[in-house]
Amino acid sequence: MTAETSHTTSTTSESHEFQAEVSRLLHLMVHSVYSNKDIFLRELISNAADACEKLRWRALTEPALIAEGAKLAITITAGEDKLTIADNGVGMDRGELIANLGTIAKSGTRAFLDQIADRQENSRLIGQFGVGFYSAFMVADEVTVVSRSAGTNEAWTWRSDGMGSFEIERAELADAPEHGTRVVLTLKDDAKTYADGPTIERIVKEYSAHVPVPIELVAAESEGKELTDGSALWAKPKSEISKDEYKDFYGTVAGQWDEPALTIHYHAEGRHEYSVLLFVPSMKPFDLFDPARKGKVKLYVRRVFISDEVELLPAWARFVRGVIDSEDLPLNLSREMLQHNPVLDAIRKAVTTRILSDLGKLAESDAETYAKVWDAFGAVIKEGLYEEAERRDDLFKVARFKTTKSGDGWRSLADYVKDLKQNQTRIFYVLADSTDRALASPHLEGFKARDVEVLLLSDPVDAFWVRTALGFDGKPFQSVTQGATDLDQIPETETIDKPADGQAAASLIAYLKQQLKDRVGDVRTSNRLAESPVCLVAPDYGPDKQFEKIMARHEGLGQMSKPILEINPGHAQIAAMTRRLETGDTAALEDAAVILLGQAKILDGEAPDDPADFARRLGRVLAAQLG
């Protein structure tokens, strides 16, 4: 959402209106989204730290932007009814002020409003929707921002009371920082305690103790006090860092307030030297499946922030947050060179291997916590099964699946293989839009009768990786809806009704082939059905039926191959059709054949080829039976 100019108040001052929903959004944030008002200071400090880090980056190629010997820092100044958070970072020009401070909830304001309307744990929304700056209106009647972009001779003032509009005007250079931004809050009457030095110090130490930029406090009771020294937590030994310090840093670097499920902290030496401090969240961010979403791992070189846009991890690990600090990379690397640097390639490969290793250890040592991780990010991790074939074996070790035996829990492929039935040589799976739809598939009946476990694959990516994966532990994957199965080799644990006269079934199959020759590729008896009369399966070679559906939805492709119709000769409906055929009473069989195919499509979650024709034929058969 971007701001729109409504009218010009003078030659240097302009008033802009947010979109109509913003006043409601700001009201909701003040009264609903943020349950802890202290958060506003943490959000403004994080913004200031980012601005300083961006200037460090620019100064690598434009050294004149930072005066020799100058120290980047954040200064908090407290007065009687005002609180100022200032930084000497990169600053903003007029266009950036409008774009950055006039854009709220980039995920879409309407979607944002809909989501926060029903959320209970509102403080967890912080960092998910790009609304951190606006938390200032919880404690301020008015917010004034004075900013000067580094390397320019213009400064601008942005001002708003949070009621639906903001003003922007040129600022006097004498009243502006040399470069950087000053945020001035005119505190509400019930928020003036935030101008007290001890209160500020408590909040900074609680939420921003590990921001990589020094923070100084100037309050009435002191001339100046350094609250943090900007030291890098990731450079400290693990033995010197408490669990709370890790959590505080996670909140700072990830912009989230959930408890991290896994912390990965180590220092690598050898061919390449670098430090790693990464976190696996326990809560899914709202934009996890946004195609434009990038990773959230920051790259530092010898404690200097370089970029948060480098692909330090594969796309399937985009939920990981944290910092990687290299000792080997040159500080003057261009962004283009960063994307194709052999040192970074080596770091990326090694760190990815470590993440998979630590996820595997977590799965073994704390299955309950790992289950939460998989609940949140399993669908993303499985993208790696399709995109990174060379890592497939390692990914299979951490992958978890819903199965016909898992209940509410998860099963690993190792668990599955360990429980293979006698003569079972394959790993069976069913693709569907949801776990419930998968469980309702008639294709599972024969497997259930033999107590054979089946993977229930309901994520869209499943239809892709399972087609390219060769198998696990020497056992190939096979869809229960595709091709012939070897179920006849597996002993039954439940009795399946079978026809006594195989020749009669063969005659019905021949008749159905003749009647449905333009609609199906083949008709045959089924060893996968136990209770249902009929089902559709895909040919031995080619796409699975669920894969066909996905491609039809997204690529507009039609049916790639004719399905195979399988019948259950032991079912009463099939037996009745067989008897009609034996007696030569075929008057209703033509309708019954088309109805049978329509029934199979309905059981498969599809509509009959011609619903109107299907309804007419069904009506005729019912009338004959009821007449």
N, C-alpha and C positions, 0 to 999 in steps of 0.2 A: 504494500500500500504506500503510495507516495503522496506527498503534499501537493496541493494545487493552489496557485496564486489567485487570491480573491480580489485584492485591490491594493493600490500603492498609496501609502500614507504620506510619503515625501520622496524627495529625490534619493534619499539614502536609506529609508526605512520602509520595509514591506511587511504586510500582514498576510499570513498564509493560513488556510484552513485545512485541518486533517479531514479525512473522509468522515461521513456522518456517524459511523459506528465508533469512532475513536473516543468520544466523550464517555460513552458507555463502557468502553474497554478500560479507560483510565480509572473510572469509578470502581469497576470490578477489581482491578488490580489493587487499589487502595484498600478496599473493604473485603476482598475475598481471596485473591490469588496469594498474597504474601501474608502468612500468618505470623511472621516474625519481622517486625519493622527494622531490626538491626541489619537486615540483609541489604538495605539500600546502600550502606557504606561499603560493604564488600563489593557490590556491583560497580560502584563508581571507581573504587580502587582498581578493580580488574580492568576496567576500560582505560584508566590512566596508565597502568602497567603495559597494556597492549600498545598504547600510543608510543611509549618509550622504546619498546622493543622494535616497533616498526621504524622508528628513527635510527636506531642502531643499524638496522638492515640497510636503509638508504644511505647512511653515512659510509658504508663500505665502499660504495662507488662515488659518493659525493662527500668527501671528508669535510668540506667547508660548512656543511650543515650543522656540525657540532664544533663549538669553539675548542681550541686546544686546552686540555686539562679540565674541561667542563664535565660535570657529573650528572647523569640523568637521575632524577629522583621525583618522588611524589611528596607534596607538602600539604598537610591538612591544617587549616587555620580556623580556630574557633573564636567566635565573638558572642555578644549577648544574645542576639537572635538570628545570627547568620553562621553558616558553616561553609567553608570553602575547601574544595579538593582541587589542587592544581598540579599539573605535570609539565615538564619541559620536553615533551615528546614531539611527535611528528606534526600535531595540530591539524586543523581542518580549514579549508577555504569555504567560500559561501555555498558552492554547490554541494560540497560534502556535508556541511551542516544541515542543509535541507534534506539531502538524501538519507543521512544517518540518523538524524533526530526527528525527521518527519516521516519516517517509515516505521511502523509498529507491527509486530507479529508477522514476520515475513512469510510464515506458513499460510497466511490468509486470515484476515481478521474474522470473517464469519466462522471459519473452521475453528479458530482459536476460541472465540466466544462460546461456540457449541461445546467445546471440550471442557473449558473451565467451569461451565455452568453446573456440571454434574460431578466434578472432582472433589474428593474429600481431602486428600493429602496435598493441599494447594501449594505448600512451600516447595514441593518437588517439581513444580512447573518452572522454577527458576532455571535459566540456562537453556531451556528447550525451545522457546519461542522468540528469542531476540528482544525481550522486553525489559532487560535489566536496568537500563538508564531510567526508565519511567517509574521505577520503584521509588525514585526521589520524591515523587508527589505524595507518598505516604506521609512524609514528615514536613513537606514544604508547601507553603501557599504559592510560592513563585520560584521558578528555577531560571537562572541566568547563566548562559554559557558564553564566555569570551574566548575566541580561538584565533590563532595565527598559524597558518601552514608554514612549515620550515622552508626557508629559502624564498619567501615572498615578502612583499612590502605592504600587504593588506591584512587587516584584522577585521573580524566580524563578531557581532553580538547576536545571540539567539535567546529569546525570552518567551516564557509561556507560564500560564497559571494552571495548565492541565485541564482546561475546560472545553477544549475542542479546537483551539487555534494557537498559533505562535507567531511572533514577530521576529524579523531579522533586519539588522541595519549595520552600516559600516561603523567600526569602532576606531577610536583614536589610538594611534600606535603607542602613544605614551601610556595609555591605560591598558595595553595588551602585553602579553608575554612576548619575549623575543622569538620564541617558537613554543608551541604547546597549547594547552587548554586549561582554562580556569572555570570550574563549575561552582556557582554561588547559590546556596539554598537559603531562602528566607523562611525560617522555621515556623511551623504552626505553633500556636500557644501551648498545645499539649505535647510538643516534641522538642522543647527548648533544652531538655536534659542532654540532647545530642550535641550541645555546644560545650558540655563539660569535659575537661581533659581526661579524667579517669574513665568516663564512659567510652570515649573514643578509643582510649588505649586498650580497654577490655575488648571492644569489638574487633579492633585490628589484630590483636594477639589471638583471638578466637577464630577468626575467619581468613585473615590475610597475612599470617605470620611468615609464609613462605613465598610470597610474591617476589619474583627475581629483580625487584627494583627497590632501593631503600625508601622507607617511609618516615617522614619527619612530622612531628606534631608541634604546632605553635599555638599555645593557649594562654589565657589570661594569667594562669598561675605559673607559667614557665616561658622562657624566651625561645626555647627550641629543644626538642627531645627526639632522639632517633628511636623510633619504635621497632623497626626492623632494619637489618643491614643488607638485605637483598641477596644473601648467600644462597647458593644452589643446594637444595635438599638432596638432589640426586647425587651430588658429589660427596656426601657424607657416608661413612660406613653404616651398614644396616644396624649394627649393634648400638649406634648412638641415636637411633630414630625410634620414637614411640609409635604405637598404633594410632593414637590421636593425631600425631603430626602427619602421618601418612594420610589419614582421612581428611585433615584440613587441606593438605596440598592437593588431594584429589578434587575436593570441592573447588579449589582455585583453578586448576588446570582443565577440569572437565566441565565446570559450570553446572554441576549436578549435586544433589544433596542426598542421594541414596548411599547406602553402605557399599563400597566396592566389594565385589565377590572375590576378587583375586588381585594381589599386588605382586608385580614382577620387578625386582630391583637387583641389578647386578652391574659389575664393571668388567668389561671384556678387555683382555690384553693379548698381545701376540702380533699377528700380521697387521691388525687394525685395533686401535684403542678407542673405546667409547663407553659411555655410561648410559644405562637404560633405567627408566622408572616409568612403568606402564601399569595401567589399571584396567581390569575388566569390570564394567558396571554390573549392578544387579537389576537395573531398571532399563527398559527399552526406551530409547529416545523417540520422539514423535516422527522424525524424518528418516528413520532407519532405511526405508526403501525408496527414498527420494533419489531419482537417477542423477540429480545434480549434486547430491551430497558428497562431500569430500571427507577424508580422514581427519581425525582430531589429534594427531600426534605432532608435537612441535619439534623442529630441528634446531639444535644449538651447535655452534662450533666454538669450543673453548669458552663456554658460558655466555657466548654472544648469540642472541636469538637471530636465526636466519630466516625461517619461514614456517608457516603452518599449512602450506599448500603443496609440499613435496610428498610424493607417494612413498612413504616410508614403510607401509605395510600393504599387503594385497587387499583388494576390494572386499573380500569376504571377512576381513578383520577390521572393518571400518568402525566397529563399535568400541574398539580399544582406545583408551585415552592416555595421554602422558607425554613424556619427553625423551628424546634421544640426543645425547651430547657427544659429538665427535671430536677427537683430538687430532685427526689426520687431515680433514678437509681444509682447504684454503679459505680464508674469510672472504676473498673477493670473487668467489664463484658466482656466475650468473645464474638466474633462475632456469634458463634453458639447459645449461651444463649440469645443473643439479639433477635434472630428470634422467640424464644418461651418464652418470658418473660411476665408474667401477667400484670405488670405495663404498658409495651408497648402495650399490647393488649387493655387495658382500654383506653389508650391515643388514640390509633388508632381508636377505636370505637367512642369516644367522638369527636375527631377532624373531622372524616368523617361526623358525624351528623351535626356539625357546618357548614361544607362546603356546605352541601345540604340546610341547613336553610338559609345561606347567599345567595346562588344562587337563592333560591326561592324569597327572599326579593329583590334581584336585578331585577329579572324578573318582579316583581310587580311595582317597583319604576322607573325603566329605561328599558323599553321594547326594545328600540333601541340598547342599549349596550348589553343587554342579547341576542338579536338576533345574534349579532356578535360572542358572546361566543358559542352559539349553532351551528352557521355555522361552526366554527372551531373545536369544540369538541363534538358535539352532537353524532356523530357515536361512540365515545369512551365511553361517559356517558351511552349510551344504552347497552354497554357490561354489565353494572351492573344489568340491568333488567334480564339478563340471569344468571349471576354469583352470584348475591346476592339476592336471593328470599326474604330474610327477610327485605330488604330495598326497595323492589319493589314499595310499596305504596308511599314512600318518593321520589323515583326517578320518578315515574309517575307525581308527582306534578311539577317537573322542566323540564320534557320532552316536546319537541315541535315537531310538525309533519307538513309535507306538506300534504295537502288534496285537494280534488276536489274543495274546496271553499276557499283555503288559498291564491291563487294567488302567488305573490312573497314573501308573508310573512309566518308566522308560526302560528299554532293553537295548543292550549293545549287540553288535554283530557277533562278538565273541560269545555272548550269552546264547544267541540264536544257534550258532554252529554247534555249541556244546550240547544242545538239546535236540539235534537232528534225529528224526525217526529212522527206524530200520529201512534200509534201501533208499533213503532220501539223499539225493545227490545235488539238489539245487536249493537256492534261497528264493522263496516265493514272496511276491509282493503284489499289492493291488493299488492302483492309482485312483484317486477320487478327489472331489472338491473339498471334502471334509472327512474327519475320522468317522463320524457317524454314518456318512454316506458309504464309506468304504466298508464298514461293518455290516451294512445292509445289503451288500452285493450278493446276488445269488451264486456268484462264482466261488464263494468261500465254502459252500455247503459240503462239497466232497472233501475239502481239507479239514473242516471241522469234524467230519465223520471219522477221519483218520488221525485226529488230534495233531495235525501238522500246523505249525505256527506260520503266520503270514504277516509280512511287514505292511503297515497301513500308511501309505505315502500320500499326504494331502497338501504339501507345499508345491507351488507351481514349478520350482526348480527341480523337484523330484523327477518329473517327466523327462528332463533333459539329462541329468547326470546318470540315471540308471540305464539309459540307452547306450552310454559310452563306457561304463564301468565293466570290466571283464568279470569281476566277481570278488569274493573275499575268501581268503584261506582255501583257495582252490575250488570254491563252490560258485558256479555262475548264478547270476540273477535271472529269474524268469517271472514274467507277469502271469497272474492267474487268469487274465482275460486275453491271453495271446497264445496261439498255437496249441499243440497237443501237450499233455502233461504225462509224467510217469507215475501218476497216482496209483495205477493198478498194481505197481510193484510194492506199494506201501500197505501193510496190513491195516484192515479196518478195525476201529474200536467201537463203532456204531454200525448196525446193520443198514445197508442201503438196498432198497427194493429194486430188483432187477427183473426184466421180463423173462418168462419161461421160454417163449418162442422167439428166438432171434430172427428167424426168417420173416415173421410178421413185422417186426421193427424195420427190417431192411426194406420191406415193401412200402411202408409209410415214408421212409426216407426217400425212396425213389420218387414217390408221388410228390412230396414236398419240393424236391429238387426241380421237378417239372413245372410245378405251379409258381415257384418263386425264383426261377432261373435268372430273371433280370434284376433281382433285388439282393440276392446273396451269392457268395462265391461257392458255398458248399453247405450240405446238411449232413450231420453225423450224430451218433449217440455220444453222450457225455459221461465222463467219469468224475466231473467236478460238481455235478448237480445231485442233490439228495432230496430236497423238498420242493423246489420250484420245477415247473414243467419244461422251461426253455431258457436259454441265454444266448447272447451274441459274443463271439470272440473274434479277435483279429487273426489274420493268417500267421503262419510260422515266421515269415520274414516281412519286414516293413514295420510301420509305426504301431504302437499300442493304441487302443481305442481312446484312452484319456489324452494321449499326446495328440491324436487327430483333433480332438475337441479343442485343445488349447491352440493349436495352429489355426483352426477354423475361426476362433474368436479373434485372434491377434493378427493373423496374416490374411484372413479372408479366403483361406483355402477350403475347397469342398472335400468330400469324402475321397481319401487317397486310394482306398481299396475296398472291395465288397466284403462285408463281414461274413463270418461262418456262423450258421445257425446250429446250435447244439440242442438236442432234445433229451429229456429224461424218460426213457421207455417205461420205467416203473411208476410214473405219475399217472393218476386216474384220468386226467385230461388227455394225455397221449394215448393211454390204453383205450379210451373211448373212440378216439379217432382211428386207431388201428382196427377196432372191431367193425366200424362203419366201412372201412376200406375192404375188409375181408368179406363182408356180406354184399359188397357191390353197391351199397347205399351211399353214393358219393355226392348226393344233391347238395348237402351242406358243407362238404369238405373243402370246396374252393373258398368259401367264406372263412371257414375255420383256419385254413392255412394262412390267409392274410392276417386274420386276427392273432394267430400265434406269433407271427413276426412282429406285429404291433405290440403285443404283450412283452416280447423280448426287449423291444426298444424302450418301453415304459420302465421295465425293471432295470434298464441300463441308464435311466435318468433322461431319456430322450422322448420326443413326441413321435408317434407313427409317421411314416412317410407322407401319408395323406389322411389327416385326422378326420375329415368329413367322410371319406370313403370307409375308414375304419369304423366310424360310428354307425354308418348305414349297415354294414355287414354285421356288426355286433347286434344291432337292433333286429335284423332278420333271424339270426341264430337264437336270440332270446325269445322272440315271438314264436318260433317253431317249438322251442322247449316248453314254453308256458301256455301255448295254445291248446 
